[in-house]
């Protein structure tokens, strides 16, 4: 596994970076197809923010944690990543189950992850370019959960249309399809 560290507004001591690297390498015991990892460490408003992003053979998993202490933030982010790896592994095992059931039933089984409220800046502050992967709505919902996002843009494998799946405030998921 290739591990990259990116630090902004903070310097990560070599001893802590070594411990982080060792813990990240231990993730391979959960899932041996992790290709690379990026650990982004920032310090903002008196809090350390650790964001871990993994490429697990094409699936992107992300965990982010805030804490006043760098180690505490890292430990929290690692726990989030471990949960998401386990969820991804169980999804892969149950993939045959998803293929034999209808979309609405599969989407009802998934439970949304609650996200903490954050300050929202005005206007466009970032542009992200993505390559759309053909997938089913179930696979898109799982990828959205693995990333910890509230919506996910994907190409429908059956129709070829670009769709959006999103987490509803009342619970459950919504699917936006073009006419």
N, C-alpha and C positions, 0 to 999 in steps of 0.2 A: 504494500500500500504506500502510495506517495502522499506525504503529509506536508502541507504548506501552512506557514503561520503569517498572518498579516496583523500588524499592530498599529493602531492609530491613537494618538494622544496618550500613550502609555508605553512603557518599556517592560517587556516580559523577562523576568530573571531567567538565566540559563537553567537553573535547577528546576524551576516550575515548568519551563518548556519541556525539559526532559521527562518530568512526570506526566505531562499532558501527552507527549508522544507515546509513552509506555501504555497509558490507558487507552489511547486510540488504537494501538496495535492489538490490544486485548479484544477489541470489538470484532476482530476476525474470527473469534471463537463462536460468536453468534451467527455470523454470516461471512463466509469465506470469499465472496465475490465483490468485496469492496475494492474499487480500483484506486480511488484517491480521496483525500480529505483536505478540507480547508478550514482552518481555525482563525476566525477574525476576532481580535480583542480590541475593544475601544473603551475609553474612559470618558463618560459624559455625565454632567450634573452630579458628581460625587458617587457615581455608580460604575462598576465594571460591567461591560456587556461582552459576553462570549457567545459567538455564533459559530456553530459547527455545521458544515455542509459536506455530505458524503455523496459520492457517485458509486452506487451499488449496482454495477453492471447495467447502467442505463436509467435506473430509478434514482432520482435525486431525493435525499433525505436531509432534513434541516432541523436543527434544534437551537434555541436561543434562550439565554437566561441572563437576568440582571441581578447583581448583588454588590454590596459594598466591598466585598473581598474577592480578589481574582480567583482564588481556588474554589470558593463557594459557587461562584458563577459558572466555572468550568464543570464542577461536579453536577450542578443542576442541568447544564446543557448535555452532558454525557448521559444522564438518566433519561432525558427526553429522547435522545438518539437511540438508546437501547430499546426503549418502548417502541419506537417507530421501526426499528430493525425487526423486532419480534412480530409486529403487526404486518410488516411486508412479507416476512417468511410465511406467516400463516395465510396471507393472501395468495401467495404463490401456490401453496399446497391446496387451497380451496378454489383455485382458478377454474378447475373443471366444474365445480359446483356453480360458479357464476355463469358459465357458458350455457348451462342447462336451465337457468331460471330467467324470469322476465326482469326487465330493468327496474320497474317500480318496486318490486319485492326486494331486490338486492339493495337498492338505495335506502329503503326503510330500515334494513338491518344495520346499516352503518350509523354510528353515533358521532355527532360533531364534537370537535375539540374546542373548548372555550378559550378565547384569546384575551389577553389583558388589554385594557383601554390605553391608548397612547395618544399623545398630541398629534394632530394631523396638520401638516403644513399646507398652505394655500398654493394652488397652481401645480403645474407639472414640475416635479423635482427630480424625476428620473425616467429615463426611457430604457425599456428592456426589450431586447430582440430575442425571440424564441423560435425554434423550429417545431412545427406542429407534427405530432406523432399520431398516426392513425390508431385509435383505440376505442373501446366500448365505453359507454357512460359509467359503467361500474369501475373500469380500470382508471378512468379519469377521476372519479370520486376518491379512489384509493390513493392516487398520486397526489391529489389535493390535500388529503389527510397527512400523507407522509411529509409534505412540504410545510404543513401548518398554515396554509392559506385559506381565505374565505371563498375564493373562486378559482376556477381553472379553465383555461382555454385549450381546446383540443379539436382534432379532426375526427369526425365520426367514421369508424371503420366501415360501417355499412353504407352510409349515404355519401360519404366524402365531403360533407358540409362541415364548416367550422361551427362548433357549438361551445357553449359556456355552461359549466356546472357550478352552482354556488350553494353556500350554506345559508339557510333561511333563519331569521331571527326567532321564529316560533319553533324551530327544531326541524330536522330533516333537510332535504336537499331540493333544489330546483334545477331545471334543465332549460336552457334557452336554445331554441333551434330556429334557424332562418326559414322564412316561407319560400 
